[in-house]
């Protein structure tokens, strides 16, 4: 990759922004590079990071998923309700969460892939339905989590203590799930036929169909896979906060979308990388965790996220119109050359 192409990649500028933000916080507070601060940032990154990685698949495929906060919340609540105080193993709970998420994700997949409904409208609608089921039919409320989930939440890889402040922070075991999901999704997108299909369908459905890709199958895979993984993340989220709270995923869909577009993905589909998404969610996490250290009110994070989404959408639209204009000019030139011949 030459230097000119590197300068055109969003990842470079997000990485520079991360460095600048880190140095600014360190200058203002002197605490950013403390070992416990870095562990706290990593801990805060785990759940939003996993959701952002999954949002990357959806956006690359040309879709948007606004329903996954409620898929995760329903999975967490149902697992916690059914398991109660039983000593059923953690893997059984993760499997149940995955099954619940898979079923709910399949609903999105059928409506978007088979009936060809707009993904934004579909997931906005199903998200509302899932919320109604959670708070209405299931009587969703804050309840204790099962013992196995509690033990996972208390488990740690290691503990660090800052010598100057005496503050300690634990690295959660759930970081291993995050790393595993990043590797899995990267492999799917870059090393499998499914990944090629996701990029192709997001870039141009007509061309993807002509190339032999199954449009319905691709959409079903995306939303079923994302639903199943979000179901698992719901269980992991409950273990990390040591509680089952129906509103635990509130607002995370916007953070995930912002992280993906910050990393260089195009909201119209066909473009996006896992590396870019990781950098995007890292920047957002640093901002969220460090605003207090530099004396900035936390609500400005929401302003920044909204600004990122608006600017990225506008940039994506401008790029699409520019590419269409270039394509139109190229076709016109070809026609003129054929006429002259």
Long-range contacts (C-beta under 8 A, 24 or more apart in sequence): 9-264, 9-276, 10-262, 10-263, 10-264, 10-276, 11-263, 11-264, 11-273, 11-275, 11-276, 11-279, 14-262, 14-263, 14-264, 14-276, 14-279, 14-280, 14-283, 15-279, 17-283, 18-279, 18-282, 18-283, 18-286, 21-283, 21-286, 21-287, 21-290, 22-286, 24-294, 25-286, 25-290, 25-293, 25-294, 28-293, 28-294, 28-295, 29-290, 29-293, 29-294, 31-165, 31-293, 32-290, 32-293, 34-162, 34-164, 34-165, 34-167, 35-160, 35-161, 35-162, 35-169, 36-160, 36-161, 36-162, 36-165, 36-167, 36-168, 36-169, 37-162, 37-169, 37-289, 39-160, 39-169, 39-170, 39-171, 40-169, 40-289, 41-285, 41-286, 41-289, 42-171, 42-175, 43-169, 43-170, 43-171, 43-172, 43-175, 43-240, 44-285, 44-288, 44-289, 45-178, 45-281, 45-282, 45-285, 46-172, 46-174, 46-175, 46-177, 46-178, 46-236, 46-240, 47-174, 47-233, 47-236, 47-237, 47-240, 47-252, 48-252, 48-255, 48-256, 48-259, 48-281, 48-284, 48-285, 49-178, 49-182, 49-278, 49-281, 49-282, 49-285, 50-177, 50-178, 50-181, 50-229, 50-233, 50-236, 51-230, 51-233, 51-249, 51-252, 51-253, 51-255, 51-256, 52-255, 52-256, 52-259, 52-260, 52-277, 52-278, 52-280, 52-281, 53-181, 53-182, 53-185, 53-274, 53-277, 53-278, 54-181, 54-185, 54-226, 54-229, 54-230, 54-233, 54-256, 55-253, 55-256, 55-257, 55-259, 55-260, 55-277, 56-185, 56-189, 56-260, 56-263, 56-265, 56-272, 56-273, 56-274, 56-277, 57-185, 57-188, 57-189, 57-198, 57-222, 57-225, 57-226, 58-119, 58-222, 58-223, 58-226, 59-202, 59-257, 59-260, 59-261, 59-265, 59-266, 59-267, 59-269, 59-272, 60-189, 60-198, 60-199, 60-202, 60-265, 60-269, 60-270, 60-271, 60-272, 61-198, 61-201, 61-202, 61-218, 61-219, 61-222, 61-269, 62-119, 62-201, 62-202, 62-203, 62-205, 62-268, 62-269, 62-270, 63-112, 63-119, 63-123, 63-202, 63-219, 63-222, 63-223, 63-269, 64-119, 64-120, 64-123, 64-257, 64-267, 65-108, 65-119, 65-123, 65-223, 65-226, 65-253, 66-120, 66-123, 66-124, 66-127, 66-253, 67-104, 67-108, 67-123, 67-124, 67-126, 67-127, 67-130, 68-123, 68-226, 68-227, 68-230, 68-249, 68-253, 68-256, 69-127, 69-249, 69-250, 69-251, 69-252, 69-253, 70-127, 70-130, 70-131, 70-134, 70-249, 71-100, 71-101, 71-104, 71-105, 71-130, 71-227, 71-230, 71-231, 71-234, 72-101, 72-230, 72-231, 72-233, 72-234, 72-237, 72-248, 72-249, 73-130, 73-134, 73-140, 73-234, 73-246, 73-247, 73-248, 73-249, 74-100, 74-104, 74-130, 74-133, 74-134, 74-138, 74-140, 74-234, 75-100, 75-101, 75-230, 75-231, 75-232, 75-234, 75-235, 76-234, 76-235, 76-237, 76-238, 76-244, 76-248, 77-134, 77-138, 77-140, 77-143, 77-244, 77-246, 78-138, 79-146, 79-149, 79-234, 79-235, 79-238, 80-143, 80-144, 80-145, 80-146, 80-149, 80-238, 80-244, 81-138, 81-143, 83-146, 83-148, 84-146, 85-146, 85-147, 86-146, 86-147, 87-147, 87-148, 88-146, 88-148, 89-148, 90-148, 90-149, 90-151, 90-152, 93-146, 93-148, 93-149, 93-235, 94-232, 94-235, 94-236, 97-231, 97-232, 97-234, 97-235, 98-228, 98-229, 98-231, 98-232, 99-228, 99-231, 100-231, 101-227, 101-228, 101-229, 101-230, 101-231, 101-232, 101-234, 102-224, 102-227, 102-228, 102-231, 103-227, 104-130, 104-227, 104-231, 105-223, 105-224, 105-225, 105-226, 105-227, 105-228, 105-230, 106-220, 106-223, 106-224, 106-227, 108-223, 108-227, 109-219, 109-220, 109-221, 109-222, 109-223, 109-224, 109-227, 110-220, 112-219, 112-223, 113-215, 113-216, 113-217, 113-218, 113-219, 113-220, 113-223, 114-216, 134-246, 135-246, 140-246, 141-246, 142-243, 142-244, 142-245, 142-246, 143-244, 144-243, 144-244, 145-238, 145-239, 145-242, 145-243, 145-244, 149-235, 149-238, 149-239, 150-239, 150-242, 152-236, 152-239, 153-238, 153-239, 153-240, 153-241, 153-242, 154-242, 172-240, 174-236, 174-239, 174-240, 177-232, 177-236, 181-229, 182-274, 182-278, 185-274, 186-274, 188-225, 189-274, 194-218, 194-221, 198-222, 199-270, 199-271, 200-270, 201-269, 202-268, 202-269, 202-270, 202-271, 203-269, 203-270, 203-271, 204-270, 251-302, 254-305, 254-306, 254-309, 255-281, 255-284, 255-305, 256-281, 257-309, 258-284, 258-305, 258-308, 258-309, 258-312, 259-283, 259-284, 261-308, 261-309, 261-312, 261-313, 261-316, 262-308, 262-312, 266-316, 266-319, 266-320, 267-312, 267-313, 267-316, 268-316, 268-317, 268-320
